């Protein structure tokens, strides 16, 4: 018998994860506006006074 465990995370507005998602989405939108066939892997991390945007275009 197999056992599956499902987990999820829910964060509220202003949470760093939400901010990171907005930044990554903006990068993706800008790329696709210039190249509709563009392929993007974009990750964003934030800390106090610091933003890292990493990935492949």
DODORO-418562 format. One record per residue: residue in three letters; y, x, z of N, C-alpha, C in turn; residue number from 1. Coordinates in nm, 4 decimals. Layout:
(ALA (Y X Z) (Y X Z) (Y X Z) NUM)
...
END
This chain:
(UNK (-0.1181 0.0847 0.0000) (0.0000 0.0000 0.0000) (0.1239 0.0889 0.0000) 1)
(UNK (0.2151 0.0633 -0.0910) (0.3369 0.1446 -0.0967) (0.4461 0.0815 -0.0116) 2)
(UNK (0.5316 0.1654 0.0373) (0.6423 0.1213 0.1225) (0.7723 0.1712 0.0608) 3)
(UNK (0.8683 0.0822 0.0412) (0.9971 0.1186 -0.0157) (1.1057 0.0944 0.0871) 4)
(UNK (1.1981 0.1871 0.0954) (1.3114 0.1742 0.1861) (1.4381 0.1696 0.1023) 5)
(UNK (1.5165 0.0645 0.1171) (1.6414 0.0487 0.0429) (1.7577 0.0685 0.1385) 6)
(UNK (1.8509 0.1557 0.1016) (1.9710 0.1760 0.1828) (2.0937 0.1623 0.0942) 7)
(UNK (2.2061 0.1321 0.1549) (2.3316 0.1261 0.0814) (2.4455 0.1597 0.1762) 8)
(UNK (2.5584 0.1945 0.1159) (2.6766 0.2307 0.1928) (2.7905 0.1390 0.1502) 9)
(UNK (2.8668 0.0936 0.2448) (2.9833 0.0111 0.2157) (3.1034 0.0716 0.2866) 10)
(UNK (3.2069 0.1014 0.2103) (3.3268 0.1612 0.2695) (3.4468 0.0721 0.2405) 11)
(UNK (3.5474 0.0818 0.3242) (3.6658 -0.0017 0.3088) (3.7737 0.0701 0.2288) 12)
(UNK (3.8740 -0.0064 0.1881) (3.9860 0.0481 0.1117) (4.0504 0.1628 0.1893) 13)
(UNK (4.0860 0.2699 0.1184) (4.1484 0.3857 0.1809) (4.0490 0.4914 0.2251) 14)
(UNK (3.9212 0.4600 0.2215) (3.8171 0.5570 0.2571) (3.8154 0.6667 0.1508) 15)
(UNK (3.7907 0.7912 0.1894) (3.7899 0.9009 0.0903) (3.6985 0.8756 -0.0294) 16)
(UNK (3.5859 0.8082 -0.0100) (3.4976 0.7788 -0.1236) (3.5674 0.6916 -0.2272) 17)
(UNK (3.6459 0.5957 -0.1819) (3.7191 0.5076 -0.2745) (3.8245 0.5868 -0.3515) 18)
(UNK (3.8924 0.6770 -0.2834) (3.9947 0.7600 -0.3477) (3.9297 0.8498 -0.4523) 19)
(UNK (3.8172 0.9098 -0.4172) (3.7455 0.9959 -0.5117) (3.7019 0.9174 -0.6347) 20)
(UNK (3.6521 0.7966 -0.6135) (3.6108 0.7126 -0.7266) (3.7281 0.6823 -0.8189) 21)
(UNK (3.8444 0.6554 -0.7630) (3.9623 0.6255 -0.8454) (4.0036 0.7468 -0.9280) 22)
(UNK (3.9977 0.8651 -0.8691) (4.0341 0.9874 -0.9420) (3.9342 1.0120 -1.0547) 23)
(UNK (3.8056 1.0053 -1.0240) (3.7026 1.0269 -1.1265) (3.7140 0.9239 -1.2383) 24)
(UNK (3.7392 0.7990 -1.2032) (3.7565 0.6940 -1.3043) (3.8764 0.7215 -1.3941) 25)
(UNK (3.9855 0.7713 -1.3371) (4.1048 0.8019 -1.4165) (4.0769 0.9155 -1.5147) 26)
(UNK (4.0025 1.0169 -1.4704) (3.9654 1.1273 -1.5598) (3.8790 1.0727 -1.6736) 27)
(UNK (3.7795 0.9928 -1.6401) (3.6918 0.9342 -1.7417) (3.7704 0.8498 -1.8414) 28)
(UNK (3.8589 0.7645 -1.7925) (3.9400 0.6799 -1.8807) (4.0256 0.7631 -1.9755) 29)
(UNK (4.0857 0.8714 -1.9247) (4.1701 0.9575 -2.0084) (4.0881 1.0253 -2.1178) 30)
(UNK (3.9680 1.0694 -2.0844) (3.8815 1.1343 -2.1838) (3.8398 1.0335 -2.2910) 31)
(UNK (3.7928 0.9158 -2.2468) (3.7443 0.8163 -2.3426) (3.8562 0.7601 -2.4294) 32)
(UNK (3.9778 0.7621 -2.3804) (4.0920 0.7185 -2.4616) (4.1119 0.8124 -2.5798) 33)
(UNK (4.0898 0.9415 -2.5574) (4.1068 1.0404 -2.6638) (3.9814 1.0550 -2.7495) 34)
(UNK (3.8645 1.0337 -2.6892) (3.7380 1.0476 -2.7616) (3.6405 0.9404 -2.7118) 35)
(UNK (3.6339 0.8270 -2.7822) (3.5471 0.7174 -2.7382) (3.3994 0.7555 -2.7267) 36)
(UNK (3.3584 0.8627 -2.7937) (3.2199 0.9088 -2.7857) (3.2032 1.0232 -2.6863) 37)
(UNK (3.3084 1.0513 -2.6098) (3.3039 1.1620 -2.5142) (3.1971 1.1410 -2.4087) 38)
(UNK (3.1413 1.2511 -2.3633) (3.0404 1.2476 -2.2570) (3.0983 1.3202 -2.1369) 39)
(UNK (3.0970 1.2543 -2.0236) (3.1663 1.3063 -1.9059) (3.0768 1.2963 -1.7829) 40)
(UNK (3.0743 1.4034 -1.7055) (3.0146 1.4031 -1.5716) (3.1239 1.4541 -1.4788) 41)
(UNK (3.1839 1.3656 -1.4024) (3.2998 1.4020 -1.3208) (3.2737 1.3667 -1.1747) 42)
(UNK (3.2883 1.4642 -1.0881) (3.2745 1.4439 -0.9435) (3.4039 1.4874 -0.8764) 43)
(UNK (3.4460 1.4137 -0.7773) (3.5683 1.4452 -0.7038) (3.5375 1.4490 -0.5549) 44)
(UNK (3.5911 1.5500 -0.4871) (3.5824 1.5571 -0.3413) (3.7229 1.5762 -0.2867) 45)
(UNK (3.7486 1.5180 -0.1707) (3.8802 1.5314 -0.1088) (3.8658 1.5698 0.0376) 46)
(UNK (3.9678 1.6387 0.0840) (3.9817 1.6727 0.2246) (4.1311 1.6728 0.2520) 47)
(UNK (4.1703 1.6928 0.3728) (4.3125 1.6914 0.4059) (4.3867 1.7963 0.3242) 48)
(UNK (4.4746 1.7513 0.2355) (4.5561 1.8409 0.1546) (4.4829 1.9122 0.0428) 49)
(UNK (4.3615 1.8679 0.0082) (4.2825 1.9389 -0.0917) (4.2015 1.8397 -0.1754) 50)
(UNK (4.2056 1.8583 -0.3082) (4.1254 1.7766 -0.3996) (4.0512 1.8708 -0.4939) 51)
(UNK (3.9213 1.8512 -0.5076) (3.8407 1.9269 -0.6035) (3.7879 1.8285 -0.7071) 52)
(UNK (3.8097 1.8598 -0.8347) (3.7539 1.7806 -0.9435) (3.6595 1.8724 -1.0199) 53)
(UNK (3.5330 1.8337 -1.0262) (3.4305 1.9178 -1.0874) (3.3540 1.8370 -1.1905) 54)
(UNK (3.2941 1.9045 -1.2856) (3.2090 1.8331 -1.3782) (3.2005 1.8975 -1.5142) 55)
(UNK (3.1549 1.8177 -1.6084) (3.1362 1.8631 -1.7459) (3.1966 1.7614 -1.8410) 56)
(UNK (3.2585 1.8123 -1.9467) (3.3139 1.7263 -2.0514) (3.2552 1.7719 -2.1836) 57)
END
